[in-house]
Amino acid sequence: MKKTIFTLMSASLLLSSCGIYSKYKPAKEVPDQLYGEEMTVEAERWDATHATADTLGLMDWRKLFTDPQLQALIEKGLQQNTDYLTAQLRVKEAKAALLSAKLAYLPSFALAPQGVVSSFDKMKATQTYSLPLTASWEIDLFGRLRNAKRQSQAALAQTKDYQQATRAAIIAGIANTYYTLLMLDEQLEITQQTEEAWSETVRSARALMNAGRYNEAGVAQMEAAHMQVKSSVLDLKDKVNQVENSLALLLAETPRHYERGKLADQQLPSQFTIGVPVSLLAARPDVRAAERALERAFYTTNAARSSFYPSITLSGSAGWTNSAGSMIFNPAKVVASAVGSLTQPLFAQGKLSAQLKIAKAQQEEAALAFQQTLLNAGVEVNEALTAWQTSREKSQLIAKQVEAQQRAYNSTSLLMEHGSSTYLEVLSSRQNYLSARLTQTSNTFTEIQSLISLYQALGGGVEVE
C-alpha cells in the first residue's frame, strides 16, 4: 500500500514538473534594453488603478473632443462603422468559443431512438425497438481541457483588445478627418481673401501700366501669380470634397456635406499627464493583444505536452428495448451499460513530437512579437509627444509672426494715406499677412493632429469593464 501511494505521489510530481498544469505569468519587469534605465519600471498587466483624471491615454474621448458636432459624428461612427461592428461580432464568437470550452468539463448526452422491422424466410415480421440515452464524460486528469479553456480565455481577451484598438482607430480617424475639414475651411477662406488681394493688385498694376508708371513684364508676373492662387482655391474645394467622402466612409454612409465648426473655436486640453511610460504602454490595445497572443501560445504548448499522456473517458447508456439478442421481450425492459476507456498514445508517426516543437517555436515567436510591439509603441509615443511639443512651441513663434505681419500691413496702410507708400506695397504687405495666417492654420492643425496621435498611441481612451 505504501509503495502504491509513493508511486502515485511521484507520478503527480512528475506531471506537475512537465508543465501541463502551469499557468501563464506575465513578465514583471521590462528588460533594460527596451527603454533604458530611466524607464525600467514594473510592467504589470494594466488595471484601473493606473488611471487618473487627467491621464491622456485613459481620458474619455468626450472630454478630449468637446465640439458637439464632432461628438455626434464619433457617436454615429461607433454605431455604424463596419470595421467596429465586425470587431464586436468577433468578440461574440470568442465568447461562444469560451463557453464551449467551459462546457467541455461536463458530460455529453445523446438520445438515439431506433426501430427495426425484420422477417426471416417469409415468416411473420418482428418489430424491435430501443430508446437508449448515451452519455460520455472525459476526465481532465492531464490538463487537456484546462489548457483549451485558458486558450479560449486568452483568445477572448485578445479579441476584446482588437475591438478596443478598432474603436480607438475609428475615434482618432473621425477626429482627424473632422479637424482636416476645419483646416481646409480656414485655408479656403484665407486663400479666397488672398485671391481678392491679388485681383486688386493686378488691377492696380494694370492701371499704373496704362499711366506709364509700370511695365508689362511686372503685370504679367502678377497675373500669373493671381491665376495660381485662383487654382489653389479650386484645389482646396476639391480636397474638401475628398475629405468629406473619407468621413462618409468612416461613418458607413453615402457622401454628403457635414456641418462643422471653426478651427479657431476648438478647445483641446493643454494640461495633462502622460503617466508612467511603461504602465501606459501596457494599456495600449495592441500591446495587450500581443501579450494575449503570447499567453495563447503558452497554453498551446501545454496542450501539445498533454497530448503525450492518456485520455480517460467514461461512457455509458441506459434506455428501454424489447430486444435482447435473439430474444424478444414484451413489454419493454430497461437496459443499461457503462464503459471506461483509457487511450495512451504509443506511436503517432512523430506527429505529437512535431506539434510540441512547433508550439514551442510559435511561443518564442509570440514572445519576440510582444517585445517588438512594446518597442514600436514606445517609438510611436515618443514621436507623437515630440510632434505635439514642437507644434506648440512653433505656435507661439508663428503667432508673433502673424502679429508682426498684421502690424506691417496696418503701418503700410497708414503710410499710403500720408503719401509715403504705394498701394502696391500695401497689397504686398496684405498678402504676406494672409500667407502667415495660412502657416498658422497649418501649424494649429498639426498640433491638434499630433495630440490625437498621442492620445491614440497612449491607449485611445481604454474602456474599463
MARDOVO-621923 format. One record per residue (C-alpha): residue in three letters; x, y, z. Coordinates in Angstrom, 3 decimals, padded with zeros to 6 digits. Layout:
# residues N
+------+----------+----------+----------+
| rest |        X |        Y |        Z |
+------+----------+----------+----------+
|  ALA |        X |        Y |        Z |
...
+------+----------+----------+----------+
END
This chain:
# residues 465
+------+----------+----------+----------+
| rest |        X |        Y |        Z |
+------+----------+----------+----------+
|  MET |  000.000 |  000.000 |  000.000 |
|  LYS |  002.787 |  002.435 |  000.902 |
|  LYS |  004.541 |  001.598 | -002.335 |
|  THR |  001.378 |  002.416 | -004.282 |
|  ILE |  000.950 |  005.763 | -002.516 |
|  PHE |  004.599 |  006.642 | -003.174 |
|  THR |  004.191 |  005.759 | -006.842 |
|  LEU |  001.113 |  007.969 | -007.187 |
|  MET |  002.835 |  010.900 | -005.460 |
|  SER |  005.868 |  010.557 | -007.711 |
|  ALA |  003.662 |  010.468 | -010.775 |
|  SER |  001.840 |  013.619 | -009.627 |
|  LEU |  005.120 |  015.472 | -009.078 |
|  LEU |  006.342 |  014.353 | -012.489 |
|  LEU |  003.190 |  015.616 | -014.182 |
|  SER |  003.396 |  018.946 | -012.376 |
|  SER |  007.019 |  019.440 | -013.392 |
|  CYS |  006.325 |  018.726 | -017.055 |
|  GLY |  004.347 |  021.966 | -017.398 |
|  ILE |  000.905 |  020.771 | -018.456 |
|  TYR | -000.629 |  022.357 | -015.336 |
|  SER |  001.495 |  025.528 | -015.251 |
|  LYS | -000.240 |  028.907 | -015.590 |
|  TYR |  000.918 |  031.831 | -017.717 |
|  LYS |  002.694 |  034.540 | -015.740 |
|  PRO |  003.364 |  037.916 | -017.421 |
|  ALA |  006.852 |  039.363 | -017.158 |
|  LYS |  007.209 |  041.508 | -014.052 |
|  GLU |  009.888 |  043.791 | -015.451 |
|  VAL |  010.636 |  045.270 | -018.823 |
|  PRO |  014.195 |  044.497 | -019.986 |
|  ASP |  016.610 |  047.423 | -019.722 |
|  GLN |  017.493 |  047.216 | -023.391 |
|  LEU |  013.939 |  048.112 | -024.375 |
|  TYR |  013.697 |  051.548 | -022.813 |
|  GLY |  016.835 |  052.249 | -020.851 |
|  GLU |  017.371 |  052.509 | -017.125 |
|  GLU |  015.180 |  055.590 | -016.671 |
|  MET |  012.146 |  053.662 | -017.934 |
|  THR |  012.722 |  050.337 | -016.169 |
|  VAL |  009.560 |  050.063 | -014.095 |
|  GLU |  007.122 |  047.302 | -013.316 |
|  ALA |  005.143 |  046.315 | -016.380 |
|  GLU |  002.290 |  044.527 | -014.692 |
|  ARG | -000.883 |  043.790 | -016.572 |
|  TRP | -002.816 |  047.066 | -016.755 |
|  ASP | -005.727 |  047.683 | -014.423 |
|  ALA | -007.931 |  050.615 | -013.486 |
|  THR | -005.671 |  051.752 | -010.621 |
|  HIS | -003.243 |  053.244 | -013.163 |
|  ALA | -005.849 |  055.708 | -014.408 |
|  THR | -006.034 |  059.319 | -013.250 |
|  ALA | -008.499 |  062.018 | -014.235 |
|  ASP | -006.038 |  063.884 | -016.479 |
|  THR | -004.094 |  060.954 | -017.937 |
|  LEU | -004.312 |  061.494 | -021.685 |
|  GLY | -004.248 |  057.876 | -022.870 |
|  LEU | -007.042 |  056.874 | -020.463 |
|  MET | -009.158 |  060.006 | -020.930 |
|  ASP | -012.689 |  059.542 | -022.229 |
|  TRP | -012.897 |  060.866 | -025.776 |
|  ARG | -015.814 |  063.144 | -024.877 |
|  LYS | -013.552 |  065.082 | -022.522 |
|  LEU | -010.867 |  065.393 | -025.175 |
|  PHE | -013.133 |  066.324 | -028.097 |
|  THR | -015.665 |  068.836 | -026.792 |
|  ASP | -017.017 |  070.032 | -030.164 |
|  PRO | -020.684 |  068.858 | -030.143 |
|  GLN | -020.727 |  068.287 | -033.910 |
|  LEU | -017.591 |  066.139 | -033.691 |
|  GLN | -019.048 |  064.199 | -030.766 |
|  ALA | -022.176 |  063.437 | -032.795 |
|  LEU | -020.032 |  062.172 | -035.681 |
|  ILE | -017.985 |  059.917 | -033.389 |
|  GLU | -021.155 |  058.505 | -031.816 |
|  LYS | -022.505 |  057.759 | -035.283 |
|  GLY | -019.217 |  056.152 | -036.318 |
|  LEU | -019.200 |  053.836 | -033.295 |
|  GLN | -022.732 |  052.751 | -034.182 |
|  GLN | -022.333 |  052.321 | -037.937 |
|  ASN | -018.673 |  051.693 | -038.827 |
|  THR | -018.423 |  048.241 | -040.380 |
|  ASP | -014.940 |  047.516 | -039.012 |
|  TYR | -016.123 |  048.191 | -035.466 |
|  LEU | -019.289 |  046.124 | -035.949 |
|  THR | -017.105 |  043.278 | -037.262 |
|  ALA | -014.862 |  043.549 | -034.184 |
|  GLN | -017.936 |  043.292 | -031.940 |
|  LEU | -019.058 |  040.153 | -033.770 |
|  ARG | -015.615 |  038.626 | -033.280 |
|  VAL | -015.970 |  039.216 | -029.544 |
|  LYS | -019.284 |  037.334 | -029.629 |
|  GLU | -017.592 |  034.484 | -031.493 |
|  ALA | -014.800 |  034.326 | -028.910 |
|  LYS | -017.338 |  034.333 | -026.058 |
|  ALA | -019.152 |  031.395 | -027.670 |
|  ALA | -015.850 |  029.519 | -028.056 |
|  LEU | -015.017 |  030.133 | -024.383 |
|  LEU | -018.452 |  028.907 | -023.298 |
|  SER | -017.914 |  025.757 | -025.353 |
|  ALA | -014.522 |  025.216 | -023.701 |
|  LYS | -016.065 |  025.611 | -020.235 |
|  LEU | -018.910 |  023.191 | -021.008 |
|  ALA | -016.371 |  020.598 | -022.173 |
|  TYR | -015.895 |  019.690 | -018.478 |
|  LEU | -019.470 |  018.395 | -018.351 |
|  PRO | -020.631 |  015.037 | -019.710 |
|  SER | -022.299 |  014.931 | -023.112 |
|  PHE | -025.669 |  013.241 | -023.611 |
|  ALA | -027.355 |  011.926 | -026.750 |
|  LEU | -030.721 |  010.314 | -027.438 |
|  ALA | -030.727 |  007.836 | -030.367 |
|  PRO | -034.092 |  006.008 | -030.685 |
|  GLN | -034.099 |  003.120 | -033.163 |
|  GLY | -036.757 |  000.819 | -034.590 |
|  VAL | -036.273 | -002.289 | -036.787 |
|  VAL | -038.768 | -004.448 | -038.693 |
|  SER | -037.340 | -007.823 | -039.831 |
|  SER | -038.626 | -011.053 | -041.378 |
|  PHE | -036.810 | -014.389 | -041.909 |
|  ASP | -037.828 | -016.867 | -044.664 |
|  LYS | -041.195 | -015.189 | -045.232 |
|  MET | -042.138 | -015.643 | -041.626 |
|  LYS | -044.122 | -013.083 | -039.700 |
|  ALA | -042.275 | -009.843 | -039.351 |
|  THR | -040.944 | -008.978 | -035.945 |
|  GLN | -040.579 | -005.470 | -034.598 |
|  THR | -037.847 | -004.409 | -032.253 |
|  TYR | -037.165 | -001.001 | -030.820 |
|  SER | -034.747 |  000.638 | -028.462 |
|  LEU | -034.673 |  004.033 | -026.808 |
|  PRO | -031.137 |  004.488 | -025.486 |
|  LEU | -029.748 |  007.576 | -023.746 |
|  THR | -025.960 |  007.644 | -024.094 |
|  ALA | -023.519 |  009.677 | -022.040 |
|  SER | -019.807 |  010.366 | -022.357 |
|  TRP | -017.526 |  012.197 | -019.921 |
|  GLU | -013.832 |  012.914 | -020.397 |
|  ILE | -011.886 |  013.140 | -017.153 |
|  ASP | -009.392 |  016.011 | -017.434 |
|  LEU | -006.620 |  014.330 | -015.495 |
|  PHE | -003.816 |  015.603 | -017.735 |
|  GLY | -004.958 |  019.182 | -018.396 |
|  ARG | -006.156 |  018.965 | -021.991 |
|  LEU | -009.490 |  020.618 | -021.289 |
|  ARG | -007.973 |  023.044 | -018.792 |
|  ASN | -005.433 |  024.322 | -021.305 |
|  ALA | -008.114 |  024.560 | -024.001 |
|  LYS | -010.242 |  026.704 | -021.697 |
|  ARG | -007.327 |  029.016 | -020.867 |
|  GLN | -006.539 |  029.316 | -024.559 |
|  SER | -010.125 |  030.401 | -025.170 |
|  GLN | -009.944 |  032.899 | -022.318 |
|  ALA | -006.795 |  034.435 | -023.781 |
|  ALA | -008.396 |  034.457 | -027.231 |
|  LEU | -011.432 |  036.308 | -025.868 |
|  ALA | -009.229 |  038.885 | -024.154 |
|  GLN | -007.217 |  039.311 | -027.351 |
|  THR | -010.401 |  039.810 | -029.369 |
|  LYS | -011.579 |  042.468 | -026.906 |
|  ASP | -008.220 |  044.202 | -027.288 |
|  TYR | -008.690 |  044.134 | -031.063 |
|  GLN | -012.136 |  045.659 | -030.593 |
|  GLN | -010.646 |  048.408 | -028.412 |
|  ALA | -007.895 |  049.071 | -030.967 |
|  THR | -010.514 |  049.341 | -033.718 |
|  ARG | -012.580 |  051.678 | -031.559 |
|  ALA | -009.581 |  053.913 | -030.847 |
|  ALA | -008.644 |  053.969 | -034.539 |
|  ILE | -012.194 |  054.978 | -035.517 |
|  ILE | -012.340 |  057.763 | -032.928 |
|  ALA | -008.936 |  059.071 | -033.973 |
|  GLY | -009.781 |  058.723 | -037.664 |
|  ILE | -013.055 |  060.643 | -037.374 |
|  ALA | -011.423 |  063.349 | -035.257 |
|  ASN | -008.501 |  063.712 | -037.663 |
|  THR | -010.835 |  063.903 | -040.642 |
|  TYR | -013.075 |  066.454 | -038.919 |
|  TYR | -010.160 |  068.715 | -037.994 |
|  THR | -008.788 |  068.326 | -041.518 |
|  LEU | -012.066 |  069.753 | -042.799 |
|  LEU | -011.821 |  072.647 | -040.352 |
|  MET | -008.272 |  073.348 | -041.501 |
|  LEU | -009.280 |  073.219 | -045.172 |
|  ASP | -012.250 |  075.513 | -044.497 |
|  GLU | -009.982 |  078.110 | -042.931 |
|  GLN | -007.334 |  077.714 | -045.610 |
|  LEU | -010.016 |  078.124 | -048.268 |
|  GLU | -011.285 |  081.303 | -046.604 |
|  ILE | -007.783 |  082.755 | -046.334 |
|  THR | -006.900 |  081.724 | -049.890 |
|  GLN | -010.074 |  083.391 | -051.194 |
|  GLN | -009.057 |  086.560 | -049.359 |
|  THR | -005.606 |  086.222 | -050.900 |
|  GLU | -007.166 |  085.824 | -054.336 |
|  GLU | -009.121 |  089.047 | -053.797 |
|  ALA | -005.929 |  090.822 | -052.768 |
|  TRP | -004.131 |  089.589 | -055.894 |
|  SER | -007.092 |  090.661 | -058.025 |
|  GLU | -006.787 |  094.179 | -056.610 |
|  THR | -003.038 |  094.055 | -057.120 |
|  VAL | -003.412 |  093.127 | -060.793 |
|  ARG | -005.986 |  095.874 | -061.382 |
|  SER | -003.771 |  098.464 | -059.700 |
|  ALA | -000.674 |  097.335 | -061.573 |
|  ARG | -002.524 |  097.454 | -064.910 |
|  ALA | -003.784 |  100.966 | -064.102 |
|  LEU | -000.243 |  102.057 | -063.278 |
|  MET |  000.998 |  100.486 | -066.537 |
|  ASN | -001.605 |  102.386 | -068.504 |
|  ALA | -000.400 |  105.549 | -066.786 |
|  GLY |  003.150 |  104.731 | -067.800 |
|  ARG |  004.359 |  104.085 | -064.256 |
|  TYR |  004.676 |  100.261 | -064.510 |
|  ASN |  005.861 |  097.772 | -067.119 |
|  GLU |  004.146 |  094.872 | -068.915 |
|  ALA |  006.510 |  092.214 | -067.524 |
|  GLY |  005.624 |  093.076 | -063.941 |
|  VAL |  001.918 |  092.989 | -064.701 |
|  ALA |  002.261 |  089.591 | -066.427 |
|  GLN |  004.031 |  088.141 | -063.392 |
|  MET |  001.285 |  089.415 | -061.109 |
|  GLU | -001.396 |  087.923 | -063.355 |
|  ALA |  000.379 |  084.562 | -063.323 |
|  ALA |  000.541 |  084.646 | -059.527 |
|  HIS | -003.145 |  085.592 | -059.447 |
|  MET | -004.073 |  082.602 | -061.626 |
|  GLN | -002.025 |  080.316 | -059.379 |
|  VAL | -003.942 |  081.500 | -056.310 |
|  LYS | -007.271 |  081.008 | -058.115 |
|  SER | -006.148 |  077.490 | -058.983 |
|  SER | -005.351 |  076.893 | -055.299 |
|  VAL | -008.929 |  077.817 | -054.416 |
|  LEU | -010.223 |  075.124 | -056.761 |
|  ASP | -007.743 |  072.583 | -055.357 |
|  LEU | -008.883 |  073.319 | -051.811 |
|  LYS | -012.549 |  072.896 | -052.759 |
|  ASP | -011.698 |  069.536 | -054.323 |
|  LYS | -009.791 |  068.477 | -051.195 |
|  VAL | -012.758 |  069.408 | -049.025 |
|  ASN | -014.954 |  067.156 | -051.136 |
|  GLN | -012.454 |  064.277 | -050.907 |
|  VAL | -012.141 |  064.585 | -047.128 |
|  GLU | -015.922 |  064.672 | -046.729 |
|  ASN | -016.074 |  061.454 | -048.759 |
|  SER | -013.456 |  059.904 | -046.460 |
|  LEU | -015.549 |  060.894 | -043.455 |
|  ALA | -018.602 |  059.306 | -045.068 |
|  LEU | -016.683 |  056.040 | -045.433 |
|  LEU | -015.734 |  056.106 | -041.749 |
|  LEU | -019.384 |  056.673 | -040.866 |
|  ALA | -020.552 |  053.969 | -043.315 |
|  GLU | -022.889 |  056.268 | -045.208 |
|  THR | -023.180 |  057.868 | -048.633 |
|  PRO | -021.169 |  061.041 | -049.423 |
|  ARG | -022.709 |  064.270 | -048.163 |
|  HIS | -021.885 |  067.666 | -046.717 |
|  TYR | -021.181 |  067.717 | -042.981 |
|  GLU | -021.934 |  070.674 | -040.767 |
|  ARG | -018.926 |  071.678 | -038.712 |
|  GLY | -017.476 |  074.391 | -036.515 |
|  LYS | -014.475 |  076.670 | -036.866 |
|  LEU | -010.855 |  075.720 | -036.272 |
|  ALA | -010.297 |  078.842 | -034.149 |
|  ASP | -013.142 |  077.827 | -031.802 |
|  GLN | -011.686 |  074.414 | -030.944 |
|  GLN | -010.599 |  073.905 | -027.350 |
|  LEU | -008.415 |  070.918 | -026.568 |
|  PRO | -006.719 |  070.210 | -023.216 |
|  SER | -003.255 |  071.681 | -022.914 |
|  GLN | -002.555 |  070.386 | -019.404 |
|  PHE | -002.500 |  066.635 | -018.893 |
|  THR | -000.213 |  063.913 | -017.642 |
|  ILE |  001.458 |  061.298 | -019.800 |
|  GLY |  001.777 |  058.895 | -016.863 |
|  VAL |  004.316 |  056.180 | -016.186 |
|  PRO |  005.581 |  055.275 | -019.678 |
|  VAL |  005.573 |  051.500 | -019.452 |
|  SER |  002.353 |  051.360 | -017.457 |
|  LEU |  000.575 |  053.287 | -020.180 |
|  LEU |  002.192 |  051.254 | -022.934 |
|  ALA |  000.713 |  048.210 | -021.235 |
|  ALA | -002.698 |  049.876 | -021.596 |
|  ARG | -002.400 |  050.019 | -025.386 |
|  PRO | -004.728 |  047.533 | -027.104 |
|  ASP | -002.028 |  046.301 | -029.495 |
|  VAL |  000.392 |  045.657 | -026.608 |
|  ARG | -002.284 |  043.801 | -024.657 |
|  ALA | -003.249 |  041.820 | -027.757 |
|  ALA |  000.394 |  040.831 | -028.305 |
|  GLU |  000.603 |  039.658 | -024.702 |
|  ARG | -002.606 |  037.664 | -025.098 |
|  ALA | -001.114 |  036.042 | -028.187 |
|  LEU |  001.890 |  035.060 | -026.077 |
|  GLU | -000.464 |  033.668 | -023.431 |
|  ARG | -002.345 |  031.627 | -026.043 |
|  ALA |  000.931 |  030.258 | -027.389 |
|  PHE |  001.915 |  029.295 | -023.839 |
|  TYR | -001.235 |  027.217 | -023.368 |
|  THR | -000.898 |  025.759 | -026.853 |
|  THR |  002.496 |  024.418 | -025.768 |
|  ASN |  000.924 |  022.987 | -022.614 |
|  ALA | -001.771 |  021.321 | -024.694 |
|  ALA |  000.857 |  019.834 | -027.010 |
|  ARG |  002.615 |  018.362 | -023.967 |
|  SER | -000.623 |  016.899 | -022.620 |
|  SER | -001.130 |  015.055 | -025.916 |
|  PHE |  001.615 |  012.628 | -024.836 |
|  TYR | -000.480 |  011.465 | -021.871 |
|  PRO | -003.503 |  009.156 | -021.904 |
|  SER | -007.074 |  010.348 | -022.237 |
|  ILE | -009.645 |  008.799 | -019.917 |
|  THR | -013.283 |  008.696 | -020.987 |
|  LEU | -016.276 |  007.334 | -019.101 |
|  SER | -019.267 |  006.416 | -021.244 |
|  GLY | -022.486 |  004.596 | -020.742 |
|  SER | -026.021 |  004.159 | -021.958 |
|  ALA | -029.427 |  003.488 | -020.446 |
|  GLY | -032.836 |  003.023 | -022.028 |
|  TRP | -035.658 |  000.748 | -022.993 |
|  THR | -035.733 | -002.087 | -025.552 |
|  ASN | -037.877 | -005.069 | -026.448 |
|  SER | -034.936 | -006.978 | -027.869 |
|  ALA | -032.030 | -008.621 | -026.109 |
|  GLY | -030.004 | -010.685 | -028.507 |
|  SER | -032.222 | -013.341 | -030.112 |
|  MET | -034.925 | -012.992 | -027.516 |
|  ILE | -037.967 | -010.793 | -027.892 |
|  PHE | -039.261 | -009.110 | -024.787 |
|  ASN | -042.631 | -007.553 | -024.479 |
|  PRO | -043.248 | -005.329 | -022.659 |
|  ALA | -040.010 | -003.371 | -022.910 |
|  LYS | -037.171 | -003.869 | -020.488 |
|  VAL | -034.591 | -001.489 | -019.070 |
|  VAL | -031.080 | -001.908 | -020.476 |
|  ALA | -028.015 | -000.181 | -019.022 |
|  SER | -024.285 | -000.327 | -019.678 |
|  ALA | -021.161 |  001.505 | -018.552 |
|  VAL | -017.712 |  001.614 | -020.141 |
|  GLY | -014.452 |  003.182 | -019.057 |
|  SER | -011.707 |  003.649 | -021.634 |
|  LEU | -008.102 |  004.822 | -021.489 |
|  THR | -006.189 |  005.744 | -024.631 |
|  GLN | -002.423 |  006.073 | -024.339 |
|  PRO | -000.544 |  007.259 | -027.454 |
|  LEU |  002.334 |  004.896 | -028.261 |
|  PHE |  003.455 |  005.782 | -031.774 |
|  ALA |  001.853 |  008.572 | -033.814 |
|  GLN |  004.392 |  008.760 | -036.643 |
|  GLY |  006.185 |  011.642 | -034.958 |
|  LYS |  003.143 |  013.930 | -035.111 |
|  LEU |  002.980 |  014.601 | -031.365 |
|  SER |  006.686 |  015.482 | -031.161 |
|  ALA |  006.364 |  017.724 | -034.196 |
|  GLN |  003.334 |  019.501 | -032.697 |
|  LEU |  005.257 |  020.163 | -029.490 |
|  LYS |  008.267 |  021.550 | -031.369 |
|  ILE |  006.012 |  023.753 | -033.472 |
|  ALA |  004.182 |  025.022 | -030.378 |
|  LYS |  007.468 |  025.875 | -028.629 |
|  ALA |  008.727 |  027.734 | -031.696 |
|  GLN |  005.454 |  029.646 | -032.006 |
|  GLN |  005.667 |  030.585 | -028.330 |
|  GLU |  009.138 |  032.030 | -028.896 |
|  GLU |  007.835 |  033.898 | -031.958 |
|  ALA |  004.998 |  035.340 | -029.861 |
|  ALA |  007.498 |  036.477 | -027.216 |
|  LEU |  009.574 |  038.267 | -029.852 |
|  ALA |  006.447 |  039.826 | -031.367 |
|  PHE |  005.405 |  041.070 | -027.919 |
|  GLN |  008.814 |  042.649 | -027.379 |
|  GLN |  008.726 |  044.274 | -030.828 |
|  THR |  005.221 |  045.611 | -030.167 |
|  LEU |  006.492 |  047.264 | -026.998 |
|  LEU |  009.370 |  048.817 | -028.925 |
|  ASN |  007.034 |  050.105 | -031.650 |
|  ALA |  004.666 |  051.505 | -029.029 |
|  GLY |  007.498 |  053.387 | -027.335 |
|  VAL |  008.597 |  054.898 | -030.647 |
|  GLU |  005.040 |  055.971 | -031.531 |
|  VAL |  004.547 |  057.667 | -028.160 |
|  ASN |  007.908 |  059.405 | -028.429 |
|  GLU |  007.251 |  060.673 | -031.956 |
|  ALA |  003.712 |  061.855 | -031.186 |
|  LEU |  004.803 |  063.600 | -027.988 |
|  THR |  007.720 |  065.307 | -029.724 |
|  ALA |  005.491 |  066.433 | -032.612 |
|  TRP |  002.949 |  067.867 | -030.186 |
|  GLN |  005.572 |  069.707 | -028.140 |
|  THR |  007.245 |  071.055 | -031.297 |
|  SER |  003.994 |  072.325 | -032.799 |
|  ARG |  003.060 |  074.022 | -029.515 |
|  GLU |  006.408 |  075.824 | -029.373 |
|  LYS |  006.080 |  076.821 | -033.031 |
|  SER |  002.562 |  078.131 | -032.466 |
|  GLN |  003.918 |  080.841 | -030.181 |
|  LEU |  006.505 |  081.912 | -032.740 |
|  ILE |  004.020 |  081.841 | -035.617 |
|  ALA |  001.517 |  083.872 | -033.566 |
|  LYS |  004.183 |  086.532 | -033.139 |
|  GLN |  004.912 |  086.361 | -036.879 |
|  VAL |  001.221 |  086.871 | -037.726 |
|  GLU |  001.050 |  089.749 | -035.272 |
|  ALA |  004.132 |  091.357 | -036.837 |
|  GLN |  002.749 |  090.948 | -040.365 |
|  GLN | -000.530 |  092.488 | -039.278 |
|  ARG |  001.309 |  095.477 | -037.788 |
|  ALA |  003.279 |  095.815 | -041.021 |
|  TYR |  000.073 |  095.774 | -043.038 |
|  ASN | -001.542 |  098.407 | -040.796 |
|  SER |  001.571 |  100.592 | -040.873 |
|  THR |  001.850 |  100.371 | -044.658 |
|  SER | -001.799 |  101.378 | -044.975 |
|  LEU | -001.204 |  104.437 | -042.781 |
|  LEU |  001.894 |  105.385 | -044.765 |
|  MET | -000.067 |  105.169 | -048.011 |
|  GLU | -002.655 |  107.565 | -046.584 |
|  HIS |  000.125 |  110.088 | -045.944 |
|  GLY |  001.653 |  109.558 | -049.348 |
|  SER |  004.921 |  107.856 | -048.354 |
|  SER |  003.892 |  104.362 | -049.503 |
|  THR |  002.312 |  102.980 | -052.666 |
|  TYR | -000.829 |  100.925 | -052.968 |
|  LEU |  001.189 |  098.023 | -054.339 |
|  GLU |  003.253 |  097.958 | -051.160 |
|  VAL |  000.049 |  097.815 | -049.129 |
|  LEU | -001.246 |  094.878 | -051.185 |
|  SER |  002.073 |  093.062 | -050.879 |
|  SER |  002.010 |  093.546 | -047.120 |
|  ARG | -001.538 |  092.207 | -047.016 |
|  GLN | -000.519 |  089.125 | -048.975 |
|  ASN |  002.340 |  088.459 | -046.559 |
|  TYR | -000.102 |  088.741 | -043.676 |
|  LEU | -002.509 |  086.247 | -045.259 |
|  SER |  000.386 |  083.874 | -046.006 |
|  ALA |  001.411 |  083.982 | -042.345 |
|  ARG | -002.173 |  083.152 | -041.364 |
|  LEU | -002.091 |  080.110 | -043.669 |
|  THR |  001.070 |  078.943 | -041.908 |
|  GLN | -000.617 |  079.477 | -038.548 |
|  THR | -003.639 |  077.441 | -039.642 |
|  SER | -001.443 |  074.583 | -040.840 |
|  ASN |  000.514 |  074.537 | -037.570 |
|  THR | -002.687 |  074.611 | -035.498 |
|  PHE | -003.902 |  071.548 | -037.364 |
|  THR | -000.526 |  069.837 | -036.867 |
|  GLU | -000.787 |  070.496 | -033.129 |
|  ILE | -004.288 |  069.024 | -032.978 |
|  GLN | -003.323 |  066.070 | -035.145 |
|  SER | -000.255 |  065.270 | -033.029 |
|  LEU | -002.410 |  065.416 | -029.876 |
|  ILE | -004.844 |  062.941 | -031.426 |
|  SER | -001.923 |  060.696 | -032.416 |
|  LEU | -000.549 |  060.899 | -028.867 |
|  TYR | -003.987 |  060.080 | -027.464 |
|  GLN | -004.209 |  057.011 | -029.683 |
|  ALA | -000.582 |  055.999 | -029.023 |
|  LEU | -001.239 |  056.047 | -025.267 |
|  GLY | -004.232 |  053.738 | -025.465 |
|  GLY | -007.000 |  055.752 | -027.087 |
|  GLY | -009.303 |  056.006 | -024.089 |
|  VAL | -009.134 |  052.476 | -022.693 |
|  GLU | -012.512 |  051.267 | -021.506 |
|  VAL | -012.590 |  049.591 | -018.100 |
|  GLU | -015.113 |  046.761 | -017.953 |
+------+----------+----------+----------+
END
